[in-house]
């Protein structure tokens, strides 16, 4: 007796269909799973057998062969437990597998027959819907996540007994009902009272952060310990534009695959802020594993990746970010295939001006010229060239600390950022991008035009500062963002002069 149950598996953050084929035949009792299963899938034999028995069903004493098709791709995880169990029960004629021709099923089994949640339900259901599937049976704890996909009926399953009764004509499982009040949105962990008004002084750095937030630009903060670099970086998300629904769905897919969605929080609604320690490996940063999972740069997609103490990171870990910073995606090659993860993030980095941090203070700094040069050269020129703004932050003065006048709040800064972002959304509505920093060379030439006098000034700056072609385009994109913040259609000389100051520190510190 043969039965076929439709399920799905993950490859990167995308899903592909898997047919769980179950055959029961006469012969010596056996239970074999083929189709390149990993250890977790092979172990499902014992979980399925025990769960079926503990759900008051008889486990067939026959030769059972389970094939996970297509058989040439590696399958991993426990999400095939439920479809395998249903395939066996369908082959025993407890219900007809034809009822599930237009549905996909996924779920892990406990030994008592209850269904446990799995990772990656959102991309599985989304891909199934695009293939014409109209129903899905998922663990009850994954129902909210699956219901984000419009147009597919979601059945939350709690036990094997429950779904068998549903399929055999007994008590029906009510479809999951989604309404405006159903979803509680996931937010990033951490204090919620972060605000730019808490930062004393550093007005130039605040302005640079505003420009970075408005245009999606990368930024490097350079200053001594205690100057507020980390404090500013942690407050950057408070002035970023809100996520669109499309961006939220894309981030949620990544977090679903990574298993980072919290219970009862199906949709990521705030821009991610990831701050890995400087001991992180290159594979943890970009994504890795035998079957790769998203790394930190993908978890920061449409958000912020903050690298504190930038020179302390491993050189190879920093260098692997060069392609993602340029392309907005990272490609990982493995024996089983090549995977591409989205990684369109804002890089925010902080570093000291020298190993001790007090360069320029003769009483505190005793670093030799060679030590300083070695410290600066930990950051390669190609990586530095991909950073749009470089800001020097002096020590905070006593007068700034004692100043009781309230500084500008995050809400006030965010208003200007959102206005500038709306201008960009209107500008790029037919180009498929959201921020000025995402413009390619052709778009930069189209939207960043200069007056003849301003071109001559930029030519002089280009030659004197020995800018690269990439840095030249970054200056134009920054000037476009500054003009958007000012609500001006034409880039002018004052906009260029402001942004050129953010390209001077690489020659001062890092050459």
N, C-alpha and C positions, 0 to 999 in steps of 0.2 A: 504494500500500500504506500503510495507516494503523496506527499503534501508539500506545497510551496507557500512560504510566508515571506512577505516583503519586509525588508528592514533597510538599514543604511549604515555606512561607516564614514569615518573622517579621513581626509587627506589634507593636512594643513588645517586651514579654517574652512575648507570646502567639504561638501559631502558628496558621496556617490552611492547609487543603489546597490544593495546586496540581497540576493535571493537566498533564503534559508531553505534548502531542499532536504526533506526528511523522508527516508525510506525505511519501512519495516518489512523484514523478510524472515522466512523460516531459517533455522539453523541454530548453531550454538549461540547463546545469549552474548551479545557484545554491544558496545556503544562507542562508535568511532566518529570523530569530527575531522573532516578534511577541508582543504581550501585555504592553506597557509594560516592556520590559527596560531596565535602566540600562547604563552603559558596561561594567561588569564582566561582565554577562550577554551583551552583544553580542560581547565579546571571546572568549566561550567557543567561538565558531565555529572560531577557529584552534586553540584548545587541544584541542577535541574531534576535529577533523580530523587533527591531528598525532598525538594519543594513539592514535586508532584505527589509523592506519597503522603506528605504532611498536609496536603490540601484535600485529602479524602478521595484521591483518584488512584487507580491501580496502574503501576508502572509496567509496561508490556515486557514480557519475558521473551524477547525476540532479538534478532540481529538488527541493530539500529545504526544507520549510516546517515550522517549529517554532512551536507556539502554547502559551503559558503561560497556562492558564485558572485562575481568572477573569481576563479581559483588562483589567478596569477598575481593577486595583490595581498599583501600581508594584512591580517585582521588582528586587532588588539582590543583589550578591554572586556568588560562584563556586560556590555549592552545587548549582546545576542542571547542572553539567558532566556528572556521572555519569549522571543520568537521561536527559539529551539523548543521550548516546552510546549508552546501552542502547536508547533508543527508535529510533535509526537502525539499530542492529544487529538489533533485533527486526523492523523493517520490511524488512530484508534476509533474513528467514527463518532467521537463525542460531539462534533459539529462539522460543518462543511467549510473547508478552507476557501471555497469560492466566494464566501462572504467578505473575504479580506483582500480581494483582487484590487480594490481601489483604496487600500489603506496601507500605511506602514506602521510597524510595531518596533518599539525599543524599550529596554528596561533590564535592570539587574535584579536577580532573585535572592531573597533571603531563604534560609533553610525551612522557615515556617510557611513559605508560599507567598509572603508579602513582596511587593515590588518596590525596589529602591531606586532613587534618582540616579541619572547618569549625566556625564558632561557632553556638551555639543548638541543638545536637542534643537536649538534654534536653527543652525545651519542644516541639520538633517531635515527638519520640517519644511524649511524654506526651499531647499532643493527638490523635495518631494512635490511640493505645490507647483513648482515650475514644470515638473514632468507630468502634471495632470492628476496627481493624487488628491483626493478630496477629504480623506479621513486619516486621522492618526490616533493610535493608542499609545500613550506615554505614561510614565510614572506620575502619580498625582502631584508630587512636589515639583515636577517639571511643566505642569499644565499652563501656568501663567506665562512661562517663557515661550512655549509652543504657540500660545494664543496670540502672540505678537504678529504672526503671519495671518494676514487677512485672507479670507476665502477658503479656509480649511477648517473642518470640524474636529475639535480636540476632545478626546475621551480620556479623562483621568482615571488611571487604573491603580488600585491599591493592592489587590491580591489576584492570584491565578483563578481562584474560585469565582471571583467577581466577573472577570472577562469571559470565562467559559459559560457562565450563566447567561451573560449578554448574548453570546454567539449561538447558544443552543436554544434560544427562545424564552429564557427565563427572565429574571429581573434585569431590566435594562440599565446601563450606565448613562446617567444624564450628561449630555455634552457640556463642556466647560463654557460658562457664560461670561463673556468679557463686557465690561462697561467702563465708563470713564473713571469710576472710583476703584476699579479692581487693582490697578497697579500702584505699588509704592516703589518709587524709583531709587535705585542704588546710588549712593553718594560715596565719595572717597573718604577713607578713614582720616582721622586727625581732628584737631581743634577747629571749631566752626567760627571762632571769633577773630580770625586773621583779617587784618585790614591795613591798607597803606597808611592810614592816619596814625598808626603806631610807630612808624619809622621816622626817626628824628633826622632832619637834614637830608643830605644826599639827593638834592633836587635834580641834579643832572642825571643820576642813575634812574630816578623815578620817571623822568621824561623818556629815557631810552627804553625802559620797560613798557611804557605806554605805546611807543612806536612799535616795539616788538610784538606786543599783543594785538595791535590794530592790523598789522600786515602779516602776522605769522612768521616773523623773522627769528633767526637764531641769535643768541646774545651771550657774550662772555663778560663776566664781572671780575675785575682785577683790583685787589685791595688788601690791606693788612688785616690781621685777625681783629674781629670786633667792629669792623666797619659797616656791617649790615648786609653782606652779600647773601648769606643763607636766608636771612630774614626777608629780604626783598624777593628772592626766588620763590619762597613758600607762599608769598602773597600774589604771585603772578596769576594763578588760576582765578582769583577774585575779580580780575578785570578783563578776563577773556570773554568773547561773545558766547552766548548760550549755544548749545548743540542744536542742530536741526534734527528732525526725526530720522532722516536718512543716515546722518552721522551716528546717532544713538544706536540704530540697528547694526551698523557696521562694527562699532566698538563692542556691542553686546555679543555679537558672533564670536569675536576674538576672546572675550572673557568667558563665554560659554565653553569654548574648546579648551581653554586653560583651566577650567574648573574654579573660576574666581567669582562666579555669581553667587550672591548670598541668598539664603532662603527667603522667599517671599519678596525678592527684589529682582524683577525680571529684566528691567530695562536700565542700562547705564545712562544717566541723565546729566551727569556733570563731566566736564573734560578731565581725562585722566592726568594725574600727577605722579610720576614714577621717579624715585630717588634711590637708585641702587648704590650699595657701598662700593668703594674703590677697589675692593678685592674681587669683584665680579669677573667671571671668565668671559671670554669672547663668545662661547656658545650660549651662555646664559643671557648675554646681552642681545644677541641676534636671534636666538632660538636654536634648539638642537634636540638631541636624542636620536635613538635609532629610527623612530618615526617622529620627526621634529614637531615640537610644540612651540607656540609663540614665545619669543624672548621679550626683554624689557622694552626694546625699541618698538615692538608691535603692540605691547600693552599700553604704550604711550601714544598710540595712534590717535590723531585729532586732539592731542593734548600736549603735555609738557614732559620732557625727559630732563631731569636735573642731575648734573654730574658735579658734585662738590669735590673740591681738591682735585681738579682735572689732571694735573701732572702725575698724581699718584696712581692713576688707573694704568693697567697693563697696556703697553704700547700696542700689542696686537688687538686688544679689545677696542681701543680707540680707532684703529685703522679700519676695522670692519664696518664702522659706521659711515665711511666715506660714500659708498654706493647708495645706502638707504637715504642719506641726507640729500643726495642729488636726485634720486629717482622716486622717493616716497614709497619704496617697497624693498624687501630683502629676499633674495633667492638663495635657497639652501639645497645643495645637491647631496643625495644619498643613494645607496645601492638600489633602493626600492623606487626611486624616482626623484624628480626635482620639484620642490615646493616653493611657492611664492607667498609671503605674508605681507600685508600692508603695513607700512611704517612711516606714515606722513606725520611727523611730530615736530614740535619746537624744541630745539636743543638749547637749554639754559645751563651754562657752566660757570663755575667760580674757581678762582685760584689766587694764591698769594703772589706778590711780585718777586719773591725770592724764597729759598728754602726755609728761612726763619720767619719770613713774612714782613719784616720791618725794613725793607730796602729804602735807603734815603735817610734813615735815622741812625746817625753815627754812634749813638750811645747804645742802641739795641742790636743793630745789624753788624755782624762780623763775618758775613759770607764773602768768600773770595770771588773774584771775577769768573774763575773757571767753574766754581760751584753754581753760580747764578746762571752761567751759560748752559751748563749741563742740565740744570733744572728746567730752563726755558725750552731746550731742545727735546724734552720729553713729548712736546706737542709738535707734530709734524706740520710743515708748511701747507701741504694739501688739505689737511683737516682744518687748519686755521683759516684757509681761504674760503671755507664753506660757512664760516661764521659771519653774520651780517654786521653786528654791532659789537664793538669792544669798548668797555666803559671802565675808566679808572675811578676808583672810589677812595678818597682820602680818609684819614681817621676822623671820626665824629668829634666835633669840638665840645667843650664843656657848655658853651653858650647854647648850642643846639639841644643838648640834653636837658638843660634847665628851662628851655623855652616852653611855656605853657600854652602857647597858641596852637590850636588844633590844626594838624596838617590836613591836606586834602584827602578825603575818604576814597575807598575803592569804588564805591557807588558812583561818585562824581567822575572819576577817571573812566569808569566803565561806560558811562553815557557817551563820552567822546569816542571811545573805542567802537562801540556799537554803531554809532552814526557813520564812522569811517568804514566799518565792515559792510553796512548796508549799501554804501556806494560801490564797494567792490563786488558784492553779490549782483548788483544791477549791471555792472560793467562786464562781469564774466558769466552772465546767465546762459550764454550759448557756448561757453568754452569748457564747462565741466570742472572749474576750479573755484576755490572759495576765498583765497587770500592772494595779495600781491606777490608774496614770496614764492608762490607756486607757478608764476609765469615762466614760460619758456622764452627762448631768444626772440622768436617771431612776435610773441605777445608783448614782450618788453619793448621791442622796436615800435609796435603799434600804439601802445598806451603810454609810453614814457617819452614823448617828444619834447625837444628842447628848442628854445629860441637860439638863433645863431650866436649871439653874445655869450649865452650860457654854455654853448658847446665849446667855445674857445676856452672858457674858464675850466671846464671839465677836462679838456685836452691837456692844459697846463698841469692840473692836479694829477692826471693819469701818468704823465711823464715824470714829474717830480717825485711822486709817491711810488713809482714803479708798480702800478697796479696790474693784476692779471686780467684777462678777458672776463673771468668769472667775477672778480671783484668789481670790474666796471659795470657789469649788469646788476650786481647787488646794490651798487650806489644808486643806479637809476630806479630800482624797485623800492629802495628805502625812500628816495625823494618822492616817488609816487605816493607812498604811504603818508609821508609828512604833509603832502599837499591834500590828501584825502582828509586827514585830521583837521586841517585848516578849512576844509570845505571848498577848496579851489580846484578848478578843472585843469589849469595849466601849471606845470612844474616851473618854478621860478628860481632865481639865483639864491634867494634866502633859504629855500628848501635844500638846494645842493650844498650850500655852505654848512648847514646844520648837520647833514649826514656825513660829510667828509671828515668831520672831527671824529667820527666813530670808526674810521679806517686808519687812523694814525698810530694807534698803540701797538699794532703788530710790528712796526719798525722800531718802536722804542723798547719794547720788552722782549720780543720773540724772534729776533734775528741775530 
